[in-house]
């Protein structure tokens, strides 16, 4: 995404919920399950689509005040789905998203 579309976006973790708030006021909240013991560190998002709950297998890193997060892209109309329950998804093994259906976020912790 172009930087001007995501600049000002906030990612907030509270309890077991992650909220991504976009600068246009729109946002999404979703339950998360984090496992910092894996390499790379694992984070599963539960995304609701209508009556279905979809588990997105993602990875993250947290180094100092920098949070990096990689997730599969949602399929668009006519595309083959890439997330459960639509098909098997192997958790990404690295942050290499080049030519892959992944999206990488990098965020800085906001100072109080």
C-alpha positions, 0 to 999 in steps of 0.5 A: 500500500502507498504510505499515504494510505496507511500513514496514521494507522494505529495498531492496538493490542488489548487483552486478546484483541488486536485493533487496526484503526485506519486514519479515515476512522475505519478499523477492524478488531479481531481476537488474536492468539500469540505464541512468542516461543516459535521462530518466527513468532506466531500470531493467529487472527480470527477474522469474521466473514459473515457467519464464518470465522476464518483463522489467518496464520501470521508471523510477527517480530517485536524489536524495541519499539518496532512491530513487524507483522506479516499476514496473507492477503484476503482473496478478491472476487474470483481469486482462489482463497488462501486462508482456512477454512477455504484451503490449507495455509502454511504459516509463513516462515519469513518476512519475505513477501516478494511475489507472494500473497502476503502483506507486511506492516511495520509500525513504531510504538507511539510515545506517551 
